[in-house]
Structures are given as C-alpha cells and as structure tokens.
Amino acid sequence: MNPTPVPLTFRLLQAATPLLFLMVVLVFGLLEPRFFSFSNLQGILLQSTATALVAVGMTFVLLVAGVDLSVGALMFVGAALAGKLILAGQPVALALAVMLAVGVVGGTVNALLVTRLRLIAFVATLGLLHVGRGLGLWITQTRAMNLPDSFLQLGSAQWLGLPLPLWLLSVVVLAAWTLLNRTPFGRHLYATGFSEEAARKAGLPTRRIIGLAYVLCGACAGLGGMVALAQLGAVSPSFGEYYEFEAITACVLGGISLFGGRGQVFPGPILGAVLVKSLFNGLVMIQADPYLFPVITGAVIFFAVGVDSLRARWLQRWNQRPIYLTDPV
C-alpha cells in the first residue's frame, strides 16, 4: 500500500521555521550589511550554543508532553557553586563536574515530583525555578562574581579549527539523536508522548521513561550552563534567566510538538536556537528600540505555537500517527 501523500499546506507548515530563518537573515542583511560578516555569523553560532544545548534537553521533555521551566534556575545554581569553587582555588574540572551534577540532581527532583507525586509538570518545574533562583541568589549574595581569564578561555578555545562549545554541542546532539532514533528507549519515549495511557497498557514503564526525560533535560541544562559561564566569564544575579523560554521557543520552532510524541532533535531545535539568537543579534545591529525586544520575542513565540497547533490539527484531521509524518520509522 502506498503511503498517503502529504498535502502542500502541511509541507509549508513543516518548512515554516527555515522560511522564517531565511526571511530574518535577508531582512537584517539588507538593513545592515555587517550582519553577513564572517565574524558576526560565527558569533551568532557561538551565542546559540548554550541555548541549543538546553533545547536538546528540553526536546526529551516535550516529547513526553511535559515541560521544564527550571532549566535556567539550575544553570544559575550550578554557575554560582562553580564560581565559588574557582575563586577558592579549586580545579576547573571540579567546578564543571559540580555544574553537571546540579543539573542531574535538579532533573531528578523534577522527575520525582512529576512521576511519583503526580504533580503537573508546569507547577512542579515552576516551583523548582523559584527555589533554584532563591538558592542561587543566596549562594552569590546577589553579587556578581568575575572569574579568572583562564576559565574564560574555555569558551574561545579551539580544536581542529572549531571552538570547543561547538564540539560539545555536536557530541550532545549526536548522542541525543542516536538515543531517540536507534534505541528502544527512543521508541518508547515517542510512544509515551503520543499516548501515555496506551503505552502503559502496552507494558511500557512510562513513569521511568518520563523520569529519565527530565533527568536528561537537567543534564543538558548543566552543560548549557558550562558553556554560558565560559563565554560570559562571570556569574551575575540574572545568570540563566529566560533560558527556559528560549529553549522551548527553539524546540517548537524546530518542529517539536507541545502535544508530545512528535519531532526530531536535529536539525529542528538547533536551527530554532540559531534563529532566536539571529533575531536578537540583528535587532542590536540595526539599533532597534530595546523596548521592542520583548514584543518581538512574544511574536516569535506566538508564531511557533500557532504553527505547532496548525500541524496538530492537520494530523488530527487525517487521524494518523504523528510520528509517521514527521519521524523516520
């Protein structure tokens, strides 16, 4: 039997993000020729790395129809502890390990709240966001911590001509893609996100699957915090703010459905992260009114959610499995 042809409207919805990205690049390139300079494009790519890492972790959570609003707070707590350790003369490797551990612990807490206490993911992760923010402010005493130049060099160091943050992102994306597309866990994750009840009736350990998704999200938040801290070289009271919204926006722009069970970790969320940073970079270069930034950001979020909603309506109309149309079998 031949597969059902995909209508042109759905194909356009699938290509909405690349088309928007192309439009953004062309508009800013025409308004400010320096936008196309190699140094600026490289800067956009590097600035996108931390958001892209967090978006990779957010992908796991969104695929099980969840959400994690605590990633930015986990980045802040990890950076605060790492900053204290580095300023106390402890090895950089220890500080990085602590940041990763904070992410994993935070993800585990979210997993327990969602799977064991059966709290709504939005409420559970929102609570941890506030707890994490408060803990980070307590650790730093609301004071900025400037780290040594030796730590800042990690963000600009290169290997084989590519910056280390890009190598880290490549390894994480490859591992996440392999996990989702080449392992039973990945198939179980999609099945749970598509219908948790059906997956449970089929004998899948849905609680464990959802819990692991939150742990992986926390780990990626820790990695994103490492990159952000190495690039900034300082821990401020606002460190990690709004990363959760940037990551969710990048994921939805990249085709990860808010309804669960549909989407791929590559190239979608990565392109979405680059699009978000390209938008901010272009607005700065054309010296746009800073008060317009939140308005434009909100418009992009509305666009991403609207496209996702329209895609879901098309799939519901066809009464077909979402995975069939957007993910390789």
C-alpha positions as CSV (number, residue, x, y, z in Angstrom):
1,M,0.0,0.0,0.0
2,N,1.3,3.4,-1.0
3,P,1.6,6.0,1.9
4,T,-0.9,8.8,2.0
5,P,0.6,11.9,0.1
6,V,1.4,14.8,2.3
7,P,-0.6,17.9,1.3
8,L,1.2,21.1,0.3
9,T,-0.2,23.0,3.3
10,F,1.3,20.6,5.8
11,R,4.7,20.8,3.9
12,L,4.6,24.6,4.2
13,L,3.9,24.3,7.9
14,Q,6.8,21.9,8.3
15,A,9.1,24.4,6.4
16,A,7.8,27.4,8.4
17,T,11.0,27.7,10.5
18,P,13.5,27.5,7.6
19,L,11.4,30.1,5.7
20,L,11.3,32.4,8.8
21,F,15.0,32.0,9.3
22,L,15.7,32.9,5.7
23,M,13.5,35.9,5.9
24,V,15.2,37.1,9.1
25,V,18.6,36.7,7.6
26,L,17.7,38.5,4.4
27,V,16.0,41.4,6.2
28,F,18.8,42.1,8.6
29,G,21.4,41.5,5.9
30,L,19.7,44.2,3.7
31,L,19.3,46.6,6.7
32,E,22.9,46.1,8.0
33,P,25.5,44.6,5.6
34,R,27.8,43.8,8.5
35,F,25.2,41.1,9.5
36,F,26.7,38.8,6.8
37,S,30.3,39.3,8.0
38,F,32.1,36.1,9.0
39,S,32.8,37.3,12.5
40,N,29.2,38.2,13.1
41,L,27.8,34.9,11.8
42,Q,30.4,33.0,13.8
43,G,29.4,35.0,16.9
44,I,25.7,34.1,16.4
45,L,26.6,30.5,16.1
46,L,28.6,30.6,19.3
47,Q,26.0,32.5,21.2
48,S,23.4,29.9,20.1
49,T,25.4,27.0,21.6
50,A,24.2,27.3,25.2
51,T,20.6,27.7,24.1
52,A,20.9,24.8,21.7
53,L,22.3,22.5,24.5
54,V,19.3,23.4,26.7
55,A,16.9,22.9,23.8
56,V,18.3,19.4,23.2
57,G,17.4,18.5,26.8
58,M,14.0,20.2,26.5
59,T,13.3,18.1,23.5
60,F,13.2,14.9,25.6
61,V,10.7,16.6,28.0
62,L,8.5,18.0,25.3
63,L,8.4,14.6,23.5
64,V,6.6,13.1,26.6
65,A,4.2,16.1,26.6
66,G,5.9,17.7,29.5
67,V,7.7,20.9,30.1
68,D,10.7,22.1,32.3
69,L,10.7,25.7,33.4
70,S,13.6,25.2,35.9
71,V,16.5,24.8,33.5
72,G,17.6,28.5,33.8
73,A,17.5,28.3,37.6
74,L,19.6,25.1,37.5
75,M,22.1,26.8,35.3
76,F,22.2,29.7,37.9
77,V,22.8,27.4,40.9
78,G,25.4,25.4,39.1
79,A,27.2,28.5,37.9
80,A,27.1,30.0,41.4
81,L,28.6,26.9,43.0
82,A,31.2,26.7,40.2
83,G,32.2,30.3,40.7
84,K,32.7,29.9,44.4
85,L,34.9,26.8,43.8
86,I,37.0,28.5,41.2
87,L,37.5,31.7,43.2
88,A,38.5,29.4,46.1
89,G,41.3,28.0,44.0
90,Q,39.7,24.6,43.3
91,P,40.3,22.9,39.9
92,V,38.2,23.9,36.9
93,A,37.3,20.3,36.3
94,L,35.7,20.0,39.7
95,A,33.7,23.2,39.1
96,L,32.4,21.8,35.7
97,A,31.5,18.5,37.3
98,V,29.5,20.3,40.0
99,M,27.5,22.2,37.4
100,L,26.7,18.9,35.6
101,A,25.8,17.3,38.9
102,V,23.5,20.2,39.8
103,G,21.6,19.7,36.5
104,V,21.2,16.0,37.1
105,V,20.0,16.4,40.6
106,G,17.5,19.1,39.6
107,G,16.3,16.9,36.8
108,T,15.9,14.0,39.2
109,V,13.9,16.2,41.6
110,N,11.6,17.2,38.7
111,A,11.2,13.5,37.7
112,L,10.2,12.6,41.3
113,L,7.7,15.4,41.5
114,V,6.1,14.6,38.2
115,T,6.2,10.8,38.2
116,R,5.9,10.0,42.0
117,L,3.9,12.8,43.4
118,R,2.0,13.2,40.1
119,L,2.3,16.9,40.1
120,I,1.5,18.8,36.9
121,A,4.9,19.4,35.1
122,F,4.2,23.1,34.8
123,V,3.6,23.5,38.5
124,A,6.4,21.2,39.6
125,T,9.1,22.8,37.5
126,L,7.8,26.4,38.2
127,G,8.3,25.7,41.9
128,L,11.8,24.4,41.3
129,L,12.5,27.5,39.2
130,H,11.7,29.8,42.2
131,V,13.6,27.5,44.6
132,G,16.6,27.5,42.4
133,R,16.6,31.2,41.8
134,G,16.4,31.8,45.5
135,L,19.2,29.4,46.3
136,G,21.4,30.9,43.6
137,L,20.9,34.4,45.0
138,W,21.7,33.1,48.5
139,I,24.9,31.5,47.3
140,T,26.1,34.6,45.5
141,Q,24.6,37.1,48.0
142,T,23.2,38.8,44.9
143,R,26.7,39.9,43.9
144,A,28.4,39.3,40.6
145,M,31.4,37.0,40.6
146,N,34.1,37.7,37.9
147,L,36.0,34.5,37.1
148,P,39.7,34.3,36.1
149,D,40.6,34.7,32.4
150,S,41.8,31.1,32.4
151,F,38.2,30.0,32.7
152,L,37.0,32.4,30.1
153,Q,39.5,30.9,27.6
154,L,37.4,27.7,27.7
155,G,34.7,29.5,25.8
156,S,37.0,30.6,23.0
157,A,39.4,27.7,22.8
158,Q,39.5,25.7,19.6
159,W,40.3,22.2,18.5
160,L,40.8,21.4,14.8
161,G,39.7,24.9,13.9
162,L,36.3,24.7,15.7
163,P,35.5,26.3,19.1
164,L,35.1,23.8,21.9
165,P,31.4,24.7,22.6
166,L,30.6,23.6,19.1
167,W,32.3,20.3,19.6
168,L,30.4,19.8,22.8
169,L,27.1,20.6,21.1
170,S,27.9,18.2,18.2
171,V,28.6,15.4,20.6
172,V,25.5,16.0,22.6
173,V,23.3,16.3,19.5
174,L,24.8,13.1,18.1
175,A,24.2,11.2,21.3
176,A,20.6,12.5,21.7
177,W,19.8,11.7,18.0
178,T,21.2,8.2,18.5
179,L,19.3,7.7,21.7
180,L,16.0,8.8,20.1
181,N,16.3,7.0,16.8
182,R,18.5,4.0,17.3
183,T,17.4,2.6,20.8
184,P,14.3,1.1,22.3
185,F,14.2,3.9,24.8
186,G,13.8,6.4,22.0
187,R,10.8,4.5,20.5
188,H,9.3,4.1,24.0
189,L,9.7,7.9,24.5
190,Y,7.8,8.7,21.4
191,A,5.1,6.2,22.2
192,T,4.7,7.6,25.7
193,G,4.4,11.1,24.4
194,F,1.9,10.1,21.8
195,S,-0.4,8.4,24.3
196,E,0.8,7.7,27.9
197,E,-2.2,5.5,28.6
198,A,-1.8,3.4,25.5
199,A,1.9,3.0,26.2
200,R,1.2,1.9,29.8
201,K,-1.4,-0.7,28.6
202,A,1.3,-2.0,26.2
203,G,3.5,-2.7,29.2
204,L,5.9,0.2,28.9
205,P,7.4,1.6,32.1
206,T,6.0,5.1,31.4
207,R,7.0,6.6,34.8
208,R,10.6,5.6,34.3
209,I,10.6,6.9,30.7
210,I,9.2,10.2,31.7
211,G,11.5,10.4,34.7
212,L,14.6,9.8,32.5
213,A,13.4,12.5,30.1
214,Y,13.6,15.1,33.0
215,V,17.0,13.8,34.2
216,L,18.4,14.2,30.7
217,C,16.9,17.7,30.4
218,G,18.6,18.6,33.7
219,A,21.9,17.2,32.5
220,C,21.7,19.3,29.3
221,A,20.9,22.4,31.4
222,G,24.1,21.7,33.3
223,L,26.1,21.5,30.1
224,G,24.4,24.7,28.8
225,G,25.4,26.4,32.0
226,M,29.0,25.4,31.5
227,V,29.1,26.9,28.0
228,A,27.3,30.1,29.1
229,L,29.6,30.6,32.0
230,A,32.7,30.0,29.9
231,Q,31.5,32.6,27.4
232,L,30.5,35.2,29.9
233,G,33.3,34.7,32.4
234,A,31.1,36.0,35.2
235,V,28.1,34.9,37.4
236,S,25.5,37.7,37.7
237,P,22.2,37.6,39.7
238,S,20.4,37.3,36.3
239,F,22.5,34.4,35.0
240,G,20.4,31.8,33.2
241,E,17.2,33.9,33.1
242,Y,14.8,33.2,30.3
243,Y,16.8,30.3,29.0
244,E,13.8,28.1,29.6
245,F,11.7,30.2,27.3
246,E,14.4,30.4,24.6
247,A,14.8,26.6,24.7
248,I,11.1,26.0,24.4
249,T,10.8,28.5,21.6
250,A,13.7,26.9,19.8
251,C,12.2,23.4,20.2
252,V,8.7,24.5,18.9
253,L,10.2,26.4,16.1
254,G,12.2,23.3,15.3
255,G,9.1,21.1,15.0
256,I,8.9,19.6,18.5
257,S,5.3,19.4,19.3
258,L,3.9,20.8,22.6
259,F,1.4,17.9,22.5
260,G,4.1,15.3,22.7
261,G,5.2,12.3,20.6
262,R,6.4,14.3,17.5
263,G,9.7,15.9,16.4
264,Q,13.4,15.3,15.9
265,V,16.3,16.6,17.9
266,F,18.2,17.5,14.7
267,P,18.2,19.9,12.9
268,G,15.0,21.4,14.3
269,P,15.9,22.8,17.8
270,I,19.4,23.7,16.7
271,L,18.0,25.8,13.8
272,G,15.4,27.2,16.2
273,A,18.2,28.3,18.7
274,V,20.2,29.9,15.9
275,L,17.0,31.7,14.7
276,V,16.3,33.2,18.1
277,K,19.9,34.4,18.5
278,S,20.0,35.8,14.9
279,L,16.9,37.8,15.7
280,F,18.4,39.3,18.8
281,N,21.7,39.9,17.1
282,G,20.0,41.6,14.1
283,L,17.9,43.9,16.4
284,V,21.1,45.0,18.2
285,M,23.0,45.7,15.0
286,I,20.2,47.9,13.5
287,Q,20.0,49.6,16.9
288,A,16.3,48.8,17.3
289,D,14.4,50.2,20.3
290,P,15.3,47.8,23.3
291,Y,11.7,48.1,24.4
292,L,10.6,46.3,21.3
293,F,12.7,43.2,22.1
294,P,10.1,41.5,24.4
295,V,7.4,42.4,21.9
296,I,9.2,40.7,19.0
297,T,10.2,37.7,21.2
298,G,6.5,37.3,22.1
299,A,5.5,37.5,18.4
300,V,8.0,34.7,17.6
301,I,6.6,32.5,20.4
302,F,3.0,33.1,19.2
303,F,4.2,32.2,15.7
304,A,5.9,29.0,16.9
305,V,2.9,27.8,19.0
306,G,0.5,28.7,16.2
307,V,2.4,26.7,13.6
308,D,2.5,23.7,16.1
309,S,-1.2,24.0,16.7
310,L,-2.0,24.0,13.0
311,R,0.2,21.0,12.4
312,A,-1.6,19.2,15.2
313,R,-5.0,20.0,13.6
314,W,-3.8,18.6,10.2
315,L,-2.7,15.4,11.9
316,Q,-5.9,15.0,13.8
317,R,-7.9,15.6,10.6
318,W,-6.1,12.8,8.9
319,N,-6.4,10.6,12.0
320,Q,-2.8,9.3,11.5
321,R,0.1,8.8,13.9
322,P,2.1,12.0,14.1
323,I,5.4,10.0,14.1
324,Y,4.6,8.6,10.7
325,L,4.6,12.0,9.1
326,T,7.5,13.7,10.8
327,D,9.8,11.0,12.1
328,P,11.6,8.1,10.4
329,V,10.3,4.7,11.2
